[in-house]
Amino acid sequence: MEHLEKAVNDYLEIKETTYALLIDGSWGAGKTFFVKNKLMRKVEVKKYDPLHDIRISKNNESIVYKPIYISLFGLESISDLEKEIFLAVKPILGNNKNSIIAGTQVGNLVLNAVALFGYRTGTKNVDLQPFIKAWMGIKSEMLLIFDDLERCRINYVELFGFINKFIEQDKIKTIFIADEKQIIRKADEQGKTNNIEGDEVKDIRAQEYKRFKEKVIGKTLDFSPIEEISTLSLIEKYRLQDSYYRFLSSHKKLITNVFRMTKYRNLRSLNQALSDFLFIYQQLTKLGQKDVEYAAEKLLIYTIAFTAEIKSGKFSKEQLLSMKTVKITLEQIRLCKRKSLKGNQDQETLFSEIFISKYYDETSTSLIGFASITEYLITGYFNEVQFATETKLTDTLEKSPEVKLFEKYYEMNQYEFEKCSRLTLQRIREGKVSVNTFSQFYSLFEQFIDEHLINETKTEIQVIFQEGMINNLIPPDRPDDLRSTFTIEPEHIEDFQQYMTEQIRKIDRKINAVWWENQIDEAIRTVASNPDKLIGLIEGRIQTAEFFEYISAEEFVNAIKNIKENSKLIALKNAIKNRSDIINTSNRKDKSIVYESIGEQLEKMIQQEQLQPLRKYNLKIMLNSIREIGQDLKRRE
């Protein structure tokens, strides 16, 4: 990103500018991360030449730039933007109310915001620059950074006209961050709602944006991150996690290669994957597996690849969960590769084939994707017992009777074969064999029966496997009565493979539902004393719309009412916004209705409650974000 840093540096070196810069890049490419974690830090130590500034040139002192970051996401009016700018510099008001001097256009918006929040200055115009300098305790020059331009709901004519006054009148350096492709797409969709036809819509809206953009933005900088550097930046976040940091650092080339293989090049996805894998890595080390590094490497590849597909939004939850029951074989890889070359994949039903053809080859079938890990990456629910069973199976391949039976039964003598068969059925019944392997083992025992190698009947085997499903997924010491809701079918089942698949999904859904009901109930009950519990659940892997299957919109808004700290309200708003980025694209209509209902309840609460101005403002911003998510889902129906 040296070319981008140099362009910004050159821009800051110019004494007086009448234009802004635009950093343009696709969603998830890491623009915000780069600006906040690298560019802003460099800007803060950038020396500013004071010769053109008569306010400070007499002091002959060098000063530095102070970047002010503002997100435009969900803002609907210039008034909203004024308040956001004010809040970005508000901390200095506490001890510097008398520092306001009559001045510029920027001062006007600060005066309005000051009056709104209860401060009085005694003047009609204020200059923002002294606030910034007093706040920093050093002499500084302001740099405005406006992010999420494509997600701003203010008319572009109004937005650019307002911000242009800062640039031309106050001579403030300004940078926009955006995905221009999304702006053009959004303009196209807005035009269609106004009944303008086809290509004409795109031309009119695109030309309008470009015309006013050119008056304000002088240079557009392309954001094309170097993947190796981006990977290193993400790994650095874990420097204090000693063993995990060493593991990631030793596999940085592998991480970059898998990231490229996903083809999405979404750094948010990679960031999420590394964050999730920290938990998985800690669970592996806790279990004391013999070769942690080997298993961790395989699971890391799977985590990065699978997270990329989740974040792509192309597949439903049901399609993603289908990977839990997939057994990877060379024959299956070859079949998927052939289908991929012919281009006859059906994205609605064959996600597993798409995933296999994309990430597996005939020389590496050992890419590990435990059912427990698949579940965790999709929903956030982690089954420790199942994970321990799956991990143990890979760690004791030569010791487990089921693996010996599966791989070498034809080499055994009669005694060894009977012993391994008996022990395997016993371990299946007791729930000591992962349900992820049930399909393969049932087929194997069917073959044994057909060949008269064992004495059990197919009905007897089916009962054993049914008991094994319940014991493996629902431990006997579970405190609730979930086990009692599942019964054993004693009669012969014709298509038992299909029956097992449906039962495993049914049990999984029940377990997840009970777990989330308990978690959400506790979070709502304790929200006043511990709002972080509720915020943490929203931030987890559970899809936001599913979250509201366990709580009504009214109950959720009542919980919001009990959150007293404004900082926690902002954290909750950000969590809801971030969750919306990974909502899958299925059932959009149902999900948009969920957000509409929450918006209605929240608006009613804002209107009826006696609220302090700042709290009311924060709730309105949350309301705008929720409506924006709902409307975005509707547009994509």
N, C-alpha and C positions, 0 to 999 in steps of 0.2 A: 504494500500500500504506500510505497515511498512517493509515487507520483501524486497521490491524493494529498499526502501530508505536505509535499512541496507546494502544491497549488494553493492550499490553505495558508501556508506560511507566506507565500508571495502576496496573497490577498491582504494579510494583516500588515505587511510591510508598506503597502501603499498608504500614504498619509490621509488622503480623503477619497472615499469611494461613494458612488451613488448607485450601487447595485449589490445584490446578494449572490451567494453561491448556492447551488443545489447539488446534494449528494444523492445520486440516483442508483438504486439497486433493487433486486427482487426481494420479496418477503422472505424472512428467515435467513438472508444472506449474512447477517451479522453487522448491519450498519449501525444500529443503536449500540451494540456492544463495543464496536470499534470506536465510535465517537466518545462514549462515556469512559471507557477504560484506557484509551490510548490518546486520542486526539485532544480531549479536554485536558488531560494531564500535561500534554506538551504545550497547549495554549496557555495554561496557568503560569508557566515559567518563561513565556515568550515576552521579551522586552519590547515596550512600546515607545516609539520615538515621539517625544512630547513637543517638538518644535512648532507644530501647527496648532497646538492647544494653548491658547493664551491664558487659560485658567491656571495652568501649572508650569508653563515654560519658565517663569521667573525663578522657580525653585531649582531648576536645572537638575531635577532628580529623575532617575529612570523609574518607570512604572511597569506593571505587568497587566496582562489581560485577565479578566474574570468572565468565564463562560456562564451564561444563564440558560439552563435547559428547560424547555417547555414542550409538553406533548399536546398536540392538537386533536388527539383522538376523542371523538364524540362531541366536540364543542359545536354549539349550534348558533351562537351569536357573537358579535364583537364584544358585547358585555361579558360573556363568558371568558373570552380571550383576555380582556383587560384584567379580570380577576385572577386568571392563571399567572399572568405576568407579575401582578402585584404580589401574589403568594410566593412566587419564586424569589422575590427580594424582601419579603415581609420581615424576616428576622431582624433586620437592622432598625426597624421602627422603634423597638422597645427603648433604646437609649439615645436615639438620634432624631426625635421628633422636631427639634428646633433647627436641624440641619437643612430643612427644605428651603430652597430659594426659587424665586420666580424664574420661569424659563420656557422649556420646550414642549413640543407635542407629547413626548413621553410623559412629561410632568402632569399633563391633564388627566391621563388615565389613572395615575397614582393618586391624584387628589380625589377622584371619584371613588376609588377603592378605599382610600383612607376614611372618607366620610361614611361609606357603607359599613365599615368595621368599627366605627366609633372613635376614630382619631380626628383631631382638628388641628389645622396648621395655621389658620389665619391668613392664608393667601389664596389666590385663585389659580395659580399655576405653580407646579413643582418640577424640579429637575431631578431625574432619577439617578444621574451619575454620582452626586454626593452621597446618596444612600449606599450605593455599592462600595464606595471608597471607605465610608465609615464602618460598614459591615466587615470588610476585610481587615481593617486595621492597617492597611498599606494602601499606597496609591495604585489605582487599577483602572483599566479601560474595559468597557463592557463589550461582550460578544454574545448576541442573541442566537440561540439554536432552537429552531422549530422542527420537531419530529412529527411523524405520522401525518404528513400533509394529505396523503391519499385517504385518510380516515377522518378527515375534518368535514363537518357538515355545513360549515359557513360557505356561502356563495363565494366563488373564487374572485369575482370582481370586487366584492366588499373586502375580502381577506387581504388580497394583494394591495388594494388601495389603502387600507389601514396600516399595514406593515411598511408600505413604501414611505410613509411619513417619518417613520423611525430612521429609515435608511437615508433619505434625502435631507430631511430637516435636522435630525439629531446627529447625522453622520455616524450612526451605530453600525458596526460590522454585523452582518447577519448571514446565517447559514440555514437552509432548509434541508430536511431529510425526507425522501419519498421513494415510492415505487411508481414511476410515471405510467407504466402499463396499467396499473390498477386505477389510476386517475382517469385515463381514457376509457377503461371499461366501465367505471362508475358513471362517467358523463354519458356514455352510451345508454346505460340502463335508465338513468334519470330522464333522458330524452324520450325514451320509449313510453314512459309513464305519462308523458305529455302528448302522446299520439302523433309523434313525428315519425315518418317512415324510414326504416332501413338505414342505408348508407348515408342518407341525408342527416340523420341523427348524429352519427359518429362524426361527420364532417363539421356540423355546426358546433357541437359541444367541444370537440377537439380543437377547433380553430379558436373558440372563445377562450379556452384555457391557455393555449399557446400565445394568443395575442396579449393577454394581461400578464402572463408569465414573463414574456420578453421585456416588458417595461420595468420589471423588478429584478429578475434574475439575469445576471450578466454571463455567468459560466455554469455549465452543467458538468459535474465530475462523475464519471462512471465508477461505481463501486464493484470491483471484481476481486474478492479476497483471494490471497494465496493460501491454499488449503493447508500446507505444512505449517505456516505461521499461525493460522487460525486454530489449528489443532493444538499447537504448543500453548497458545493463550488460554484455551479451555483447560488444558492439563494443569497449568500453573495455579488454577483455583484450588487445587488439592495439595498444595505444597505442605500444609500442616498435617495432612493424613499420610504419615511416613510410608507405610508399606504400600498403600494404594497408589500414592504418587510414584513410587519406584516402579510399580507394576505398569502403570500407564506410560511412564517415560520410556520404559524398555519396549513398549509396544506402540510407540507413536507412529511408526511407519505403517504398521498393520491398521491402526485406527484410520489414518488418512486414506489408505487403499480401500477399506470397506466403505468409508464415507463417499468416496468417488463412485464406488460400485452402485450405491443407492440411486445415483443419477439425479436426485432432488437437490443436492448441494445446499441443504437447509441446516444452517448452523444451530438454529434453535433445537432442531431434532437431535443433533449430535450432543448438544449441551444437556438435553433431557436424558439421553441415553447414558452419558457418563455419570450424571447425578443418580439415576436409578441403579446403575451398576455398582456404585459405591456400597449401597445396601446389600446387593447380591454378593459382592466380594466379601463383605463382613460376615455374611451368613456362611459362606464357604469356609472361611478361616475358623469360625466358631465350631464347625462340625469336625475339624481336625482331619480333613481328607488327606490321604497320603501325598497326592500330587496336585496341590492347589493351583499351581501355575498353569498346568496343562488344562485342567477343567475350566479355570477362569478365562483362559485365552479363547476357548471354544465358545463359552457363554458370552464373552464380550462381543465376539463377532455377531452372534445371534441377536444380542440386545441392540446393537447399533442398527443392524439391518431391519429388525422387526419394528423398532421405534420409528424408523424412517417411513415404513409403510403405514403405521398408525397415524403419524402426523400428516401424511399425504392427504388424508380424508377421502381416499378413493374407495375404501372398503368398509362395509358395515361391521358392527361388533361381532355378529354371528359368523361372518366370513373369517375374521381375524381369529376367533376362538376355535375355528376348525383345525388350526395348527396344533391344538392340544392332543389330538388323537392321530396325528399323522406319523407313520413309521417310514423313515427314509431308507430306501434300498437303491441299489444300482439300477435295477430294472425300472423303478419309478422315476429316477433321475433321467434315464435315457428317454422314457416315454414323454416326460414333461419337456425335455429339450426338443424332441421331434415336433410336439404340438406347438411349441414356441416358434420354431422355424416356419411352420405352416401358417402361423398367425390366426389360429382358430380358437383362441382362448375366450372363455366366457367370464368376464370380471365379476358377474353377479354370483356365480356358484363355484368357481375354480380358483379361489385365491391361493390355496395351498400349492397348486400346480404352477401358478405364476411366481410364487415365492421360491419354490424349489428350482425352477428353471433360471431364475435370476441370480440366486446366491450359492447354488450347489453345483459341483461338477463331478465327473466320474472318478476323480482321484481323491476327493475329500468328502466322504459320507459321514465323517465324525463331527460335523458341526452340531453342537449340542443345543437343543431347544427344549428343556424340560417343560412339562405341562404346567408346573407350578410357576415357572418363570413367565411363560406366555400369559397366564392368568394375571400375574402381578403387573406386567407391563401394560396390560389393557385396563384393568380395573383398580389396581392398587392393593388388592387383597392378596396376602402372602400366606400360603399354607405351609407352615414349618414342617409338619409331619410328612407331608407329601414330598417336600423338597429333600428332607433327610433321606427318605426312602429312595428317591430317584438318584441322589448323589451316592448313596451307599451301593446301589446297583452298579454304577459305573466304576466304583472304587474296588469292588470285590468280584470282578468278572469270573475269575477261575474258581471262586469259593461257593458261589450261589448255585444251588441245585437247578433252579429254573434256567439259568444261562447255560449250564452244562447240557441240560436236556434239550434246549432249543438248538444249540450249535453242534452237539456231538452224540446225540442219542443213537445214531446208527453205528457208532464205533464201540458202544458199551457192551459188556456182557449182560446176560439176562438179569442177574442179581442187581447190578448197578443201575440198569434201566428201570427196574421195578422200584428200587429205592428212590431214585431221582424223581420218578413220576409221582410216587406217593408224597414225598416231601414238597414237591412243587404244588400239588393240589392243596396240601395242608397250608402252605404259605399263602396261596391265593385266597383260601377261605378266611384266614386270619387277617387279611389286609396288608400283608407284608410285601406284596408285589404291586407295583404301580399299575393303576388302571390304564395308564397310557400304553401298556403292553398287552392288555387283555385280548384285544382283537387277534393278535398274532398267536397267543397261547391257546385261545379257544380253537382257532383253526388247526393248530398242532394236535390238540386232544381229539378233535373230530377225526383227524386222519388216523390217530392211534385206534380209535373205536372202529372205524371203517376197515382197518387192516387187522382187527382182532388182536391188537397188541396189549390192550388193557381190558379189565372186566367191567368197568363202569359203563352205564348207559349215557346217552346224550342228555336225557332229562336230569340225571344225577349230576352231571358236569355243569349243566346250566344253573342248578341250585347253588352249587359251590361258587360259581362265578358271581351270582347275585349277592350271596353273603359277603364275598370278597369286596364287591363294589361298595357296599355299605360300611364294612369295617375299615376299608382303606380311606374313604372320604369322610366318614363320621366316626371319630374315635369313641369307644364305649364310655369313657369318662367325661364325655361332653355334658355340661350342666343342664342343657335344655332337653326337650323331648323330641328333638328332630329325628332321631333314629326311628321312633315309633310311627312316623308318617310314611315310612317306606316298608312295604310288605314283600315277601318272597312269593313269586309265582311258582307253585309246585308242578303245574302241568307243562308239558312240552311246548316250547315256543318255536314256531316255524322259522322265522327270520331272527335268530337270536343276536346276530351281529348288529342289526339295526336297533333291536331292543336295547342292547347294552349302550350304544351310542346315545339313545334318547334318555335312558336312565341316568347316565353319567352327567349329561347336561342338566337334567332335572334336579339332581342332587346338588350340583355346583350352584345352580341358580338359587336354590333354597338356602344353602350355606352362606352365599354372598348376601342374600336378602336379610337374613338374621343378623349377620355381622354388621352390615351397614345400618340397619334399623337401630341396633344397640349403640353404635358409634354416634349416629346423628341425634338420637334421643339424649345421650349424655352431653353432646355439644350444645344442644338447645337449652337443656336444664342448667348448664353451668356457664352460659354465654356471658352473663354479667360479670362474673369473677374471672373467667378464662376465655375471652373471645378468640384466642389463638387456636383453640380446639376446632371451632367452626371454620375459621380461615384455613386451617391446615387441611380439613376435609375437602373444601372447595378446591384447594391447590393440588390435591392428590389426583391419581390417574382416573378416578371415577368420572364418567361423563357428567357434566353439569345437569343436563336434562334428566338423567337417571337419578341424580341426587334428589330431585323433586318428586320422585315416585314415593319417597318415604316421608315427605313433609309437604304440607300445603303452602301455597303462596302466602296466605294470611299468617301462618305460623312462622314462616321465614321472616316476614316483615316485622312481626312482633319481636323476633329475636334481634333484628337490626335495631329496633327501638331500645333494647336493653344494653346495647354497646355504647358506653359513655364516652370513650376517648375518641377524638377526631382522627388520631393516627391509626386506630384500629378500623374505623370506617373506611379510611383511604386504603388500608391493606386489604380489606374485604372487597372493595370495589375493584382493586387491581387483580385480586385472585379470580373474580368472576370474569373480568376482561381476558385474562390469560387463559382461563379454561376454555373460553369461546374459540380460541385458536385451534383447538384439537377436537372440536365436536365433529363427529363423522357426519357425512352428508346424507345419510339415510334418515327417513322420518322427519324431514325438515319442517313440515307443516305442524306436526305435533310439538316439536321443540320450540317453534316460534310462538305457539299458543302459550307454552309455559312461561316464556319471557314476557309476553303481553300481560298475562295474569299477575305476575310479580310487579310489573310496571304499574298496573292499575292500583294494586294494594299499596305500593310505596308512594304513589302520588297522593292517594287518599290520606295516608299517614302524614305526609308533609303538609297538606292543607289543614288538617285537623289539629295537629300538635302545636303547642307553643314552643318554638325552637329559637335558639340563639342564631344570629345571622350566619356565622361561620359553619355551624353544624347544618343549618338549612342549605347552605351553598354546597357542602360536601354531599348531602343526600341528593340534591338535584343533579350533581355530576354523576353519582351512582345511577340515578334514574335514567339519565341520558345514555350511559353506557349500556344499560340493560335493554333500552329501546333500540339502540343501534344494533345490538346482537340479534334481537328478534327481527328487525327489518332486514338485516343482512341475510338471515336464514330464509325469509320470505322471498327475497330477490332471487335466491338460488333454487327455489322450488321448481 
